[in-house]
Every structure is written in structure tokens, then in C-alpha cells.
Amino acid sequence: MKSATVATHLDDATLARLKQAARTENRSLSQLQRVALKALLDLSPGARQALFAIDEIAGEAERRLAAKRLGRAALAAYEQIIDARHWREHHPITNDSLATEDAIEEEAVRLCRP
């Protein structure tokens, strides 16, 4: 896969926040930028337009509200992805389905054992 370097112009406050996030999360600036840009480009055109509109008109509290909602959506999507992966590989020991309450209870007991 080919890659390229892309530069962006950030105001001082955004750059400071980016650097702080990188330090806090032990990631490089480019890692954070890559994930953010991929996420933006994966959005529908309407969702991207909404983000641009928010960027232009929102005050600080409105920005926090939008970020909170986006964060909740990302966490819900992550949970759904992990659950789906677990469901396909849910029971490697017996290969039984977890379709019954008894099977779910047995799996929960197994997972809780030290």
C-alpha cells in the first residue's frame, strides 16, 4: 500500500489539543490524524456537511455536545463489532451455540473462572 504525507494548517489551540491527546494516548500525531481523516472520509456526504456546519457555527458547549454524541456512536459501533466477532468465535472449546439460556449461563460461568 502506497502512502503519502499530507499537511494541514491548525490553529494553536487545536494543535495543542492534538499534541496533548498524542501524549496522553501514547500515539503519534500522524496516528491521530490518520484515524480522524479515515473516519471523516467514511462518513456520508451529509454527515460530513453537518460536521463542517458544526465547525463553522457551533460554540464550545455545542461542540462538546456534538463530540459527545459522536463518541457515543463510535463506542456503540465498536461494541457491536466486538460482539459480532465474539459471536462467530464465541465458543472455541465446545463449538456450541449460545442460543439457549442454559448455554449462555454455562459460558458465563466458564468465562468467570480464574
N, C-alpha and C positions, 0 to 999 in steps of 0.2 A: 504494500500500500504506500503510495506516494504521500508525502506530507509537505506542508508549506507553512511558513511563518506569516502571520497576519498581525499587523499592528493596529492599535486602537488609541484614540485620544480620550483620556479620562480626566475629569476634574479632580482636584486634590482630595476632596472628601471621599470620592468613590475609590480612588487609588489607595488611600489609607485604609479603607474598609476591606479592599481586596487583599492588601498585604497582611492585615490583621487576621482575616479568615485563613489565609495560607499558613500563617504561623500557628494559629490555633488548631487547625486540622492537619498540620504537618504535610502540606501539599505545596506544590509549586504554583506560581501564578499562572503558568500556562495550563496546568491541570484544571484549575478552577475555570479559566476562560474557555477551555475546550468543552467541558461539561455544560457550561452555561450556553455556549453557542450551539452545541448539538441540540440541547433541549429547546432553545428558541426556534431552530430550524425544523424541528419535529412537530411544532405546533401548526395548527391550521392557519391559513392566512387571516381569518377573522380573529383568532386568538392573538396572533402577532400584532394585528392592528389595535386590538384592545390594549396590549402592553405598551405600544407606542403612545396611545392616547393617555393611558395612565401616567406614563413618564412625562408627558407634556403638561398635564393638568393637575395631577394629584399633589396634595400637601403631604407632610410627613406622616400624619395619622392614617391618611388614605393609602399611602404606600405600604405602611405596616399591615393594614387590613388586606391588601392585595397579596402581599408576600405570605401572610399567614394562610390565606386560602390556597395559594399555590403550593405552599408547604404541606398542607393537609392532603391535597390531591396527590402530591408526589409520594407521601407516606402511604396513602391508601393503595396507590398503584404498586409500590414496592411490596407491600404486604400481599397483594393479590398475586404478584409474580412469584414470590417465595412460596405462598400456599400452593399455587399451581405446580410448581416444581416438586414440592414435597408430596403432593397428591400422586404424581406419576411415579415417584420413587418412595412412596410412603411406608412400605413395609418390607424392607430388603431381607429380613430374617425368614418370614413365612410366606411372603408374597400374597398374603391375604388382603382382601378388600376391607376398607374401613366403612362399609356401607351399613353396618348394624351398630346399635348402641353397645352391645357386648364387645364387638371388635374395637370400637373406639375406646372403651374403658380399659380393655387389655393393653392397647397400645399406649395409653396414658400411663398406666402402671409401669410398663416396660421402660418408657422414656424417663420416668421419675426415679428409677432405681439408680443407686450410686455405681 
